[in-house]
Structure formats: C-alpha cells, structure tokens
Amino acid sequence: MSDVRAVHGGFGPRQPLPVRVEPLIGESTGSFVNRLAHGQGLHLDELLTRVGFGQASRDVQRVRAYPQITEMYVNRLGLEYLATLSGLSVQALRDALPSLEQRHLLPEGEEAVWKWPWTLREGHLVPLCSGCELSLGVAETAWMISPGRWRMCVRHLEWTDDSRGSGSAAVSLERVPETVPAWHQGESLRQQFGDAGGQLFADAFQVAVYWWTHLPDTERWVQRAWSAGLEARNARAAPVVVLPEAARLAQRMVDFEQLGEQDCSAREKWLAGVQRDMAVWDVDAWVGRQPLLAWLQRHHDRSARSGSLGSSRTEQPVGGLRLPGGHKQNAQLVRPLGEFSCLPWQLGQPACSM
Ligand SMILES: [Zn+2]
C-alpha cells in the first residue's frame, strides 16, 4: 500500500482544520483521520492531498476504503502534523488512539510520514457498535483497534467483528439471549479471581472453540447462528454461539481449581460432571473429552504452579486461584481472548490440526 510522504519537508501544517473532530478512545488512527476529513466536508484522499500526502489520490476508491481495511501509522513528525491539523495535543491523540503509542511510531526522518501498510501491526479493525456511535454523536462507522476479531457491546446488545464479507456487519444480541449473561459470567469470574478468572474463562472458550470446530452441526449452535443471522459453519459465528457453554464450563474449571485434591479419581469425577453437561448440550462425548484431557493435563499438577495469579498483595481476591504456567498475563489487554488460555489452538484452524 502507498507509502505516502509529505512533499514539502519542513513546511508542515501550521493551523488546525476549521472543524474540530474528537477521537474516540480506542479508535484506529485511520478511522479518526477519515472522520476528520469528513468533518471538513472532504473525502479522505482529498484531505491527504491537501496535507501534502498527495500521491494517495491516485487510487481514489482504494484510499477511501483504507480505514476499514488498514490502519494509518505515522512517524514523530507525522504525529505532530496530525496534532496540528486536529487542533489537539500529541498527548491527547495518544491517549485515545492506540496505534500512536511509541512502539508503533515509524522511524524518524526529515519528513513527516503517514503510512497505510497492508497489515495491522497489532489488533484488528472492528466497527464500533452502532448504539455507541449514536450515543457519542458519531455519524458514520468508526473503526476500533480491537485485540480480538470481535467486540461485544453489552450495553447496546450488539456484536461486531472484522469480517468484511457479505452479510450484516453487526449482530443484535437480543436474538441470542443466552450470550450476554454468559459474557457477564466471564466478567464476574474476572472480578472474583482476577487474572486467573479471566484465564480460566479463556481456557473454557478455547475448549468450546475446539468442540465447535469438530462439531459445527451441534443443534444448539446451529440454532443460535441462524437466530443471529449468521452462517452456522462460518468461524465468524463461533464466538457468538459457544459463549453460553464456555461460561458454564468456566465455572466447572473454577470448581476444579478449588478442589483440595486433584488426583486421578478427582479428575475422573470432574470429567464425568462436564460430560453430563455435554450430554445436555448434545456435544459428542468422545470428541468433547479430548480438549478437556489436554486442559487437565496442564492443570492437575499443583507442583507446576508458579506466580501468584489472583493473589496479588494489593487486592486479595476471594478464593484466590493459582494456575499453572502457560497463561499470558492480562496486564496488556491487547490480546484476543483465546490467547490468555494455555490451550494452543486458534479459532479458524482446521479440526485436524488442533
Ligand atoms: Zn454500544
């Protein structure tokens, strides 16, 4: 994609654009610049041309699609240009736009650089929920930098993802009523057990992803996908449809972690309990066991436990849990849910390679 550079070196913009546009917290820089252009009554390519990043206008259609397919990155001077144009301080921009963090800045040079590479350096471009847009007074789609491929707004009951295919970009969660309480259960585990709660929820989600990948025709998931207006066998549907079972399983995993004994018979007893759930859900027992065994193998050995997850000195959570290594910490919320898990597979991977 174009590597546009300012043509007039040291002669950057001196004045803010006439109409001020506020960046949203977590918005992509490209989305903000696009809205900044529209605020002035300009298309993105027209703004880029006026600011001196003029070559961009060679392929107008593509440039206008940039904010939904790629992110804009800048060098230090490019950041100063953007601050001047938007009438905001560099710090105010950085507080809102994640891609302006120091580690994402392009190499310094004599010239200001605004660059739109093909791939994002970090995260995914996911539209902001339409209810949030409305309440923030944003009149067009705003693209957010999301750690995962999807976002769920439990306030406006809307789910959005980075899919650019046909079909609706947003899903109303009112059509899949079990999903929102499941999300709240995940939040409550995080509140109760800190990082460890979030990691167990991620483990449960990963197990459910494994189940879905091997058994996509499971009736309750197909039904939910249809209710949501999603294709049942499209990986896009998986997070929406498996969340209720993942939440239930996460609670089972917490129960296991709280057991005094995790010996062979305790593990068998626990597995039998989950298998009763699976029978209710119509998840095939033999397939369903595999990821659970993988999880148990990682979690049953107390002596392998390290760190003090969920037992930090400052906020001692109720029933603090110690999980084995292999879980990423939540300190930087820049990873998708699955990556907090100790289970290695990815949603979208073929069943045979899990
Ligand atoms: Zn919302």
Residues whose N, C-alpha, C, O or C-beta is under 5 A from the ligand:
A	BS01	ZN	C129 G131 C132 C153 R155 H156
